[in-house]
């Protein structure tokens, strides 16, 4: 099979996106797929070229071939590249019906056979800049009467190491806070400074943030087991093989009897038959069958 002729690798003008040949897009897409499970192809050319331009500028590379060679010999640049390709769009109390379901149905089921003081672990992945795991903490403090009776551990994880730093800093603008009641904002955020409000220290310290890659079994296993997982609006970026790999990793991350919440456009039943579908008053979620814990 004859490969179509490749366009010359011209030097990119600083600040301007390089025009990539079809083979360049394919090679970069394969690299990103190997590391993340996400699909980036010709249909996302403009997005790819803009992100590559950002990294070429940051690394001082004048041509795509030079940058590609740099990636292949520099693991830290792969991390930076992944960071600029991830989509981080979120806000506090997103998909609030799932938070209601957490307090009214999921946690009562989880703690039914536990005693006060026992550990309950909740995982938000991907957590982006922290709004979602912090929302869980705030919601439970505001709405779950048993919150002080158990040791609640909330973990936020993401493949994007840059957003994890932002999550730990916990500084948020007006848009991120727009769904929160004003009295909740006043209780849990410091006074505004420069258009930003910082989450109070007690809550910043209540969530642990870790890097994790959903399609990497070892990376997921390193987080331990959870009782509830929020994994919203990421599987839509995967192909079928990556979705199944991620679903199996998520299954292994749940305690038997634990629950997983997906985004409203996602369905675990289309990916894996290992989970039970559960219809609660507030939300449809998925459950790992079996006893509450391994014996």
N, C-alpha and C positions, 0 to 999 in steps of 0.2 A: 504494500500500500504506500503510495507516494504522499509524503507530507506536503501540504501547501506551502509555497514560499513564505518566508518570514520577513517582516519588514525590518529595515536596519534599526539597530538600537541607538537611536539618537539621544543626545544629551538633553535632559529636561531643563526647561527654563525655570529658575528658582521661583516658587510660589505658584507654578502652573502644573496641573496634573499631566503626567506623561500619557501619551496615547499608546496603549498596550496592544500588542498583536494577540490574535486569538490564542496562540500557544502560550503566551505569557499569562493570560487570564486563566487558562486551564491549569498551568503549573502552580500558580498561586492558590487557586481553588482547591487543588489536591492537597497542598500543604496545610491549608486551613481546615480541610475536612479531616485529615489525619489527626490533627491536634484537638479539634473541637466537636466534630460530628456535624457541623453546620455546613450548609450548601451555599457556595458562592460561585456563580457561573456567569455566562455571557449576558444573561438577563439583568444582572446587577453591575454591569460594566462601569457605569458612571460612579456608583458608590465605591467600587473597588479602586478606580483610578484616583478618586479624591483621597481615599484613606492611604493609598500607597504614596501619593504626593506628600502627605503629612509626614510619613516616616522617612521618606527619602530626604526631605528637608531637614528633619531632626538629626539624621545620621550623616548629612553632607554628601550623599550619593548623587551623582549627576546622571546616572543611567540606571534603567531597571535591571539590566544584567548585573551591574555592580552591586545593586541592592540585593538581588536574589542570591548572589554569592555570599554577601554579608549575612543574610538570614541563615543560610545553610551551615555557616561556621560559627554562629553566635546565638546560643540558646536564649540569652536574655532579650535579643531583638525579636525572637519569636513571641515572647511574652508581650512585648510592646505592641507588636503587630496585632495579636489577638485582642488586646485592649482597645485598639481603635476600631476594630470590626464588630465589637459587641454593641448591642442596642440597649440603652439604659433609660427606659421611660416608665416612671412610676410616681406614686404620691401616697400620702397617708390615707388609711382606711379604704384602699383600693379593694374592689369586690367585697364590700362590707358584709354582704350576706354570708360569706364564708366565715367571717369573724363571729357573727351571731351563731352560726352552726357550731363553731369551735366551743363556745361557752355553753350553749344549750344542749348539745347532743354529743359531740366528740369527747370532750374531757370528762363529762359525767360517766360515759361508757368506759373510758380508760381507767378512771380511779375507782370504779365500782368494787374492784377486788384488791384495792391497795389501802394502806393505812396512812394516816396523817404523817407528814414528813417525808414520804417516799418521793423519789425522783420522777419527774415527768419531763421528757425532752421533746422540744418542738424545733423543727428545722425549716428555715426559709432558704430556698435555693432555686434559681439565682436570686440573690438579695439586692443586687444593684447597689444604690447609695444608701441603703439602710432603712428606707421608709417602711418597707413591709415587715421586717422583724420587729422594728420599734413599734409599729402599729399593733402587733400581737401583744407586746408588753403593755401598752397603754390600754388596749381593749380589755385585757384581763383585769387590770387594776381597776378599771371603771365599771366592769360589768359582770365579772365572775365572782360570786361571793366566797368561793372556796380557794381563792388565789393564795391566801396566806397559809392555808392548811398543808400545802405541798411544796416541795422543792422544785420550782419551775426553772428549767434551763432552756434558754432560747439561743439557737445558733443561726447565724446568717452566713451563707457561703456564696462565692461567685468565682467564675474563671477569670474575671477581670480584676487584676490586683490593684489597679488605679482606683476603681470605685470602692474597693474595700477600705482604702485610706480615707475616702470621703465619708464612708459610713461611720467609721470610728470618730471622725471629727464631728459629725452630726450637726452641721450647720445647714439650715434650710430656708428657702425663699417662700414668698407668698403663695406661689402656685402649688408647691408641695404640701402646704398646710391648708389649702382651700377647703378640703372636705372635713376638716376637724371642727367641732363646735368651739366657739370662741373661749368658753370657760375651760375646755380641755387644753387649748393652746396656752392659756395663762397659767395653768397648773404645772404643765410639763416642759415649758420652754422658758429660757431666760428672756429678758426684755430685748426688743429688736435693736440690732446694731448694723448700720449700713445696708438695710433691707433684708437682713438675715436674722433668724432666731436659732439659738443653739439649744438642743435638748439638754435638760438638767443632768447633772453628773450622775445621780443615782441610776437614771435610766440608761445613760451611755454605758455604764458599767454592768448593766443587767443583761446585755447581749454580747455574745462572743462571736467574733468574725474570723473566718478561715477561708483559704483558697480551696476550691474544689472544682473538678471537671466531671460532669455527669456521665460522660462516655468512657471514663477511665475507672475501672473497677477498684484499683488500689487507692485512688484519690478519694472515691466515695466511701470505701470501707474505713478509711482513716478517720472519718467523722463519727464512727460508732453507730449505735442503733437509736432510733427515735420512735416516739409514740404517735406523732402527727408530723406530716411533711407538707409544706406549701411549696409546690413546684408549678408556677403559673407562667404561661406564655413563653415557654422556651422550646418545648417539643415541636412546635409548629415550624421551627427553623431547621429541623433535622429531616433526613430522609428515613425511609422505613427501617433500614438496618440500624441506623443510629438511634432511632426512637426505641427499638426493641432492646438494644444494649442499655440505654439509659433506664428503661422501664425495669429491666432485670436488676440493675444496680440499685434502683430505688426500692424495689421489693426487698432486696437483701438488707437495706438500711432500716426497714421497719421492724419493730417488734411484732410478733404475731398478734393479730387483733388491732394493729395500728392503722391509721388512716392517712390517705394522701389526697390533697386538694389540687386540682388542675385549673388552668384558665378556662373561661366560659366557652371558648371555641374548641377546646381539646377534649378528647375522649379516650380513656385508657382501654375501653373495651375494643377499640379498633387497633390497638397496639399489642396487648397481651391478655391472655385468658387467666392469668394467675391471680388477678384481683377480683374481689366481689364488688359489685356496684351497690351502693347504699343510698337510698333516697330518704333524706331527712326533711323536716319542715322548711329549713332555710336553704339547703343546698344539696346537690348530688355530689357525692365523694366516692372514693374507692378504698377498699379495706384489704389488708393482708389477712387471709383466713388463718384460723388456728387459735391456740391459747393466747392469752394476753402476753405472756413472756415464754421464752424457752426455759425449760426446767433445768 
